Amino acid sequence: MNITSAQFVKGILGSDPALDNGFPQVAFVGRSNAGKSSLINSLVRQKSLARTSNTPGRTQQINLFLINNNCYFLDLPGYGYAKASKNRQAELGSLIREYLFVAKYDKQKIVQVIDGAVGPTELDLEILRMLEEHEKEILIIANKFDKVKKTSQKRQLEIIREKVGEHTVVAYSSKENLGRNELLHEIL
């Protein structure tokens, strides 16, 4: 399936009636600066639909995007380090946990975005285990894979797969258009 339309709907700071309309939801979650917003822009082929920044923690709310008028992509704030106060970081953590583990919305899939060059960190693995405990449908994206040397890519993907278990892992690069079709197939 192709993406024929994508538009920003709103930023959400808690429960919201828009999320109760029955549209399937694909939530993108990952550490700060893992490239979630850039990945969404790459998928929808719009450079500035989701706001991006080199500053960790730029996304400060759940950004809701309507895809093909029948599905939502949700760009969640990053977990881990954010250039924000400790109180704000705690609020963002609570917002993420509420959406992922408490709210009863129609989540079609959780896309966990990791830095493919770094591999899954302890925090990535901790979040993954929590998603598994809550029986979420999870897809792992090894993002920024263009930063991995060509000669090391196969081995890096093996290492990532060993660490995350039996989940589907897609190597992705917005710059090289690597993994886009595979990812669209998995989530749409």
KEKE-3310 file (N, C-alpha, C; in steps of 0.2 Angstrom, whole numbers, plus 5000, padded with zeros to 4 digits):
npx = (5004:5003:5007:4996:4991:4995:4993:4996:4987:4985:4993:4995:4992:4987:4973:4963:4948:4950:4958:4949:4941:4941:4950:4964:4980:4997:5010:5025:5039:5054:5071:5076:5081:5082:5077:5064:5054:5060:5060:5046:5043:5050:5044:5031:5035:5037:5046:5044:5033:5033:5040:5058:5074:5090:5092:5090:5075:5065:5052:5038:5025:5012:5012:5000:4996:4986:4984:4982:4968:4963:4970:4981:4997:5007:5018:5028:5035:5053:5060:5071:5086:5082:5082:5077:5069:5070:5057:5049:5054:5050:5036:5035:5039:5028:5018:5021:5021:5007:5000:5005:5004:4992:4981:4967:4967:4965:4978:4987:5000:5016:5030:5046:5059:5076:5093:5102:5116:5121:5114:5102:5100:5102:5091:5082:5080:5074:5061:5056:5054:5044:5034:5032:5028:5015:5009:5010:5009:5024:5036:5053:5064:5079:5086:5094:5103:5112:5123:5131:5145:5146:5152:5150:5136:5128:5132:5129:5116:5113:5117:5108:5096:5099:5098:5085:5077:5063:5057:5052:5064:5068:5080:5084:5085:5083:5090:5096:5085:5082:5074:5061:5050:5048:5045:5033:5025:5025:5018:5006)
npy = (4994:5011:5028:5040:5052:5063:5071:5083:5082:5086:5090:5081:5080:5071:5060:5059:5063:5062:5050:5040:5037:5025:5023:5014:5014:5018:5018:5027:5025:5028:5031:5048:5057:5046:5047:5047:5056:5061:5048:5047:5058:5053:5042:5047:5055:5069:5083:5091:5087:5081:5089:5091:5090:5093:5093:5084:5077:5086:5083:5086:5082:5071:5069:5069:5061:5060:5047:5043:5046:5036:5030:5032:5039:5041:5051:5049:5057:5056:5044:5043:5054:5071:5088:5096:5101:5092:5089:5091:5081:5070:5072:5069:5056:5050:5053:5045:5032:5032:5032:5021:5010:5011:5017:5013:5013:5009:5002:4998:4994:4995:5004:5002:5013:5012:5017:5012:5011:5011:5001:4992:5000:4998:5004:5005:4991:4988:4995:4988:4976:4979:4982:4970:4963:4969:4964:4969:4973:4973:4981:4982:4995:4998:5012:5025:5018:5020:5025:5014:5005:4998:4986:4981:4980:4968:4960:4969:4970:4956:4956:4965:4958:4947:4953:4958:4948:4938:4948:4957:4965:4979:4987:5003:5018:5035:5044:5036:5029:5017:5002:5007:5003:4990:4993:5000:4990:4982:4990:4995)
npz = (5000:4996:5002:5000:5005:5018:5033:5046:5061:5075:5091:5105:5122:5131:5135:5121:5111:5097:5095:5098:5087:5080:5069:5064:5073:5072:5081:5084:5093:5103:5108:5112:5098:5090:5077:5074:5070:5057:5051:5049:5041:5030:5026:5022:5012:5013:5018:5029:5037:5050:5063:5065:5073:5078:5092:5106:5112:5106:5101:5110:5113:5109:5093:5080:5065:5051:5039:5023:5025:5033:5044:5058:5061:5075:5082:5095:5110:5113:5123:5137:5137:5136:5131:5142:5157:5173:5178:5167:5159:5166:5165:5151:5150:5158:5149:5138:5144:5148:5135:5129:5138:5146:5140:5130:5116:5098:5094:5081:5078:5086:5083:5086:5086:5084:5085:5072:5070:5083:5089:5099:5115:5133:5138:5127:5126:5138:5137:5126:5132:5141:5132:5126:5138:5139:5128:5115:5097:5089:5080:5075:5070:5063:5062:5053:5046:5036:5042:5046:5041:5025:5024:5037:5039:5038:5048:5059:5059:5062:5075:5081:5079:5087:5100:5101:5099:5093:5085:5070:5061:5053:5043:5040:5031:5029:5021:5011:5006:5010:5015:5015:5007:5013:5026:5025:5020:5031:5040:5035)
capx = (5000:5006:5004:4993:4990:4997:4992:4996:4980:4986:4997:4990:4995:4984:4968:4960:4943:4952:4960:4943:4937:4941:4956:4970:4985:5004:5014:5033:5042:5061:5075:5077:5086:5083:5075:5057:5051:5063:5057:5039:5044:5053:5038:5026:5038:5036:5052:5043:5027:5034:5046:5064:5079:5096:5091:5086:5068:5061:5045:5036:5018:5011:5010:4995:4996:4981:4987:4977:4962:4960:4975:4985:5004:5008:5025:5028:5041:5058:5062:5079:5088:5079:5085:5071:5070:5068:5050:5046:5056:5045:5029:5035:5039:5021:5013:5022:5018:5000:4998:5007:5002:4986:4975:4964:4965:4966:4984:4988:5007:5021:5036:5051:5064:5082:5098:5105:5123:5122:5110:5098:5103:5098:5084:5078:5078:5069:5055:5054:5052:5038:5029:5031:5023:5008:5007:5009:5012:5030:5041:5059:5067:5086:5086:5100:5107:5117:5129:5134:5149:5143:5155:5147:5129:5125:5134:5126:5108:5112:5118:5102:5091:5100:5096:5078:5073:5060:5053:5054:5069:5069:5085:5081:5089:5079:5095:5097:5078:5083:5069:5055:5044:5047:5042:5026:5022:5024:5013:5000)
capy = (5000:5017:5033:5045:5058:5063:5078:5084:5083:5090:5088:5078:5079:5066:5057:5064:5060:5060:5044:5035:5037:5019:5023:5010:5018:5016:5023:5027:5026:5027:5036:5055:5058:5040:5048:5045:5061:5060:5042:5048:5062:5049:5037:5050:5059:5076:5085:5094:5086:5080:5093:5087:5094:5089:5094:5078:5079:5091:5082:5087:5080:5065:5072:5064:5062:5056:5044:5040:5047:5030:5028:5038:5038:5045:5052:5050:5060:5051:5042:5044:5061:5076:5094:5099:5100:5085:5089:5090:5074:5065:5072:5066:5049:5048:5054:5039:5026:5032:5030:5014:5004:5012:5019:5007:5014:5004:5002:4992:4992:4999:5004:5005:5015:5012:5019:5006:5011:5010:4995:4993:5001:4995:5008:5002:4984:4989:4997:4982:4970:4982:4982:4963:4961:4971:4960:4974:4970:4977:4981:4986:4999:5000:5018:5028:5012:5023:5027:5008:5004:4993:4979:4979:4980:4961:4958:4973:4967:4950:4958:4968:4953:4943:4957:4960:4942:4936:4953:4959:4971:4982:4991:5009:5025:5040:5047:5031:5026:5009:4999:5011:4998:4985:4996:5002:4984:4979:4994:4997)
capz = (5000:4996:5006:4995:5008:5025:5036:5054:5064:5081:5096:5111:5129:5136:5131:5116:5107:5090:5096:5099:5081:5076:5065:5067:5075:5072:5086:5083:5099:5103:5112:5109:5093:5086:5071:5073:5065:5051:5048:5047:5035:5024:5024:5019:5007:5015:5022:5035:5040:5057:5065:5066:5076:5081:5099:5109:5115:5102:5102:5117:5114:5104:5086:5077:5058:5047:5034:5018:5028:5037:5048:5061:5063:5081:5084:5102:5112:5114:5130:5139:5138:5132:5133:5146:5165:5175:5179:5160:5156:5170:5162:5144:5152:5160:5143:5134:5147:5147:5129:5127:5142:5150:5136:5126:5109:5093:5092:5076:5079:5089:5079:5090:5082:5087:5081:5069:5071:5090:5091:5105:5121:5138:5139:5122:5128:5144:5134:5122:5137:5144:5126:5126:5143:5138:5122:5109:5091:5089:5074:5076:5065:5064:5059:5052:5044:5032:5046:5047:5036:5021:5026:5043:5039:5039:5055:5064:5059:5066:5082:5083:5079:5093:5106:5101:5099:5087:5082:5064:5061:5046:5042:5037:5030:5025:5016:5005:5004:5012:5020:5015:5005:5018:5032:5023:5019:5038:5045:5031)
cpx = (5004:5003:5002:4992:4992:4996:4993:4989:4981:4991:4993:4995:4992:4979:4965:4954:4945:4955:4955:4939:4937:4947:4961:4976:4992:5008:5022:5036:5050:5065:5075:5082:5087:5081:5068:5053:5054:5061:5050:5039:5046:5047:5033:5028:5037:5042:5050:5036:5028:5041:5052:5069:5085:5096:5087:5080:5064:5054:5043:5028:5018:5008:5006:4995:4991:4984:4982:4970:4959:4965:4979:4992:5004:5016:5026:5035:5046:5059:5069:5080:5084:5082:5079:5073:5068:5061:5047:5048:5051:5038:5029:5035:5032:5017:5015:5019:5010:4997:4999:5004:4995:4980:4973:4962:4967:4973:4985:4995:5011:5027:5041:5057:5071:5087:5102:5112:5125:5119:5106:5101:5099:5091:5079:5075:5073:5062:5052:5051:5045:5032:5027:5026:5016:5006:5006:5012:5018:5034:5047:5062:5074:5087:5093:5106:5113:5124:5133:5138:5146:5145:5152:5140:5126:5126:5130:5118:5108:5113:5111:5097:5092:5097:5089:5074:5069:5056:5056:5058:5069:5075:5083:5086:5085:5084:5095:5090:5078:5077:5062:5049:5043:5043:5035:5022:5020:5018:5007:4997)
cpy = (5006:5023:5039:5052:5058:5071:5078:5086:5088:5087:5086:5078:5075:5062:5062:5060:5058:5053:5038:5034:5030:5018:5019:5015:5015:5021:5022:5029:5025:5032:5043:5054:5051:5041:5047:5050:5061:5054:5043:5052:5058:5045:5041:5055:5066:5078:5088:5093:5085:5085:5089:5092:5090:5090:5088:5081:5085:5090:5082:5085:5074:5069:5067:5066:5058:5054:5041:5041:5041:5027:5033:5035:5043:5045:5054:5054:5054:5050:5043:5052:5065:5083:5098:5098:5093:5084:5087:5083:5069:5066:5069:5058:5046:5048:5047:5033:5026:5029:5023:5008:5005:5013:5013:5009:5009:5004:4996:4990:4997:4998:5007:5006:5015:5015:5013:5005:5009:5003:4997:4994:4998:4998:5005:4995:4984:4991:4992:4977:4973:4981:4974:4960:4963:4969:4965:4971:4975:4976:4985:4989:5001:5006:5020:5023:5014:5024:5020:5007:4998:4986:4976:4978:4973:4959:4962:4971:4961:4952:4961:4963:4949:4946:4958:4954:4941:4941:4954:4965:4973:4988:4997:5015:5030:5043:5042:5028:5019:5007:5002:5006:4993:4987:4997:4995:4981:4983:4995:4990)
cpz = (5000:5000:5001:4998:5016:5028:5044:5056:5070:5086:5102:5117:5134:5132:5126:5112:5100:5090:5097:5093:5077:5071:5068:5068:5075:5076:5085:5090:5099:5107:5108:5104:5089:5079:5069:5068:5058:5047:5045:5041:5029:5021:5020:5013:5007:5020:5028:5038:5048:5058:5067:5069:5078:5089:5102:5113:5112:5102:5109:5118:5109:5098:5082:5069:5055:5040:5029:5021:5031:5042:5052:5062:5069:5082:5091:5104:5114:5122:5131:5139:5133:5135:5136:5153:5167:5176:5172:5157:5160:5167:5155:5145:5154:5154:5139:5137:5147:5141:5127:5131:5146:5145:5132:5119:5104:5090:5087:5077:5082:5085:5083:5086:5086:5082:5078:5070:5078:5092:5097:5112:5127:5139:5133:5123:5134:5141:5130:5127:5140:5138:5126:5132:5142:5131:5116:5103:5089:5082:5076:5070:5067:5060:5058:5050:5039:5035:5048:5041:5032:5023:5032:5044:5041:5046:5060:5064:5062:5073:5085:5084:5085:5099:5107:5101:5092:5083:5075:5064:5054:5047:5038:5037:5026:5020:5010:5003:5005:5017:5019:5013:5010:5024:5030:5022:5026:5042:5041:5029)
residu = (MET:ASN:ILE:THR:SER:ALA:GLN:PHE:VAL:LYS:GLY:ILE:LEU:GLY:SER:ASP:PRO:ALA:LEU:ASP:ASN:GLY:PHE:PRO:GLN:VAL:ALA:PHE:VAL:GLY:ARG:SER:ASN:ALA:GLY:LYS:SER:SER:LEU:ILE:ASN:SER:LEU:VAL:ARG:GLN:LYS:SER:LEU:ALA:ARG:THR:SER:ASN:THR:PRO:GLY:ARG:THR:GLN:GLN:ILE:ASN:LEU:PHE:LEU:ILE:ASN:ASN:ASN:CYS:TYR:PHE:LEU:ASP:LEU:PRO:GLY:TYR:GLY:TYR:ALA:LYS:ALA:SER:LYS:ASN:ARG:GLN:ALA:GLU:LEU:GLY:SER:LEU:ILE:ARG:GLU:TYR:LEU:PHE:VAL:ALA:LYS:TYR:ASP:LYS:GLN:LYS:ILE:VAL:GLN:VAL:ILE:ASP:GLY:ALA:VAL:GLY:PRO:THR:GLU:LEU:ASP:LEU:GLU:ILE:LEU:ARG:MET:LEU:GLU:GLU:HIS:GLU:LYS:GLU:ILE:LEU:ILE:ILE:ALA:ASN:LYS:PHE:ASP:LYS:VAL:LYS:LYS:THR:SER:GLN:LYS:ARG:GLN:LEU:GLU:ILE:ILE:ARG:GLU:LYS:VAL:GLY:GLU:HIS:THR:VAL:VAL:ALA:TYR:SER:SER:LYS:GLU:ASN:LEU:GLY:ARG:ASN:GLU:LEU:LEU:HIS:GLU:ILE:LEU)
# end
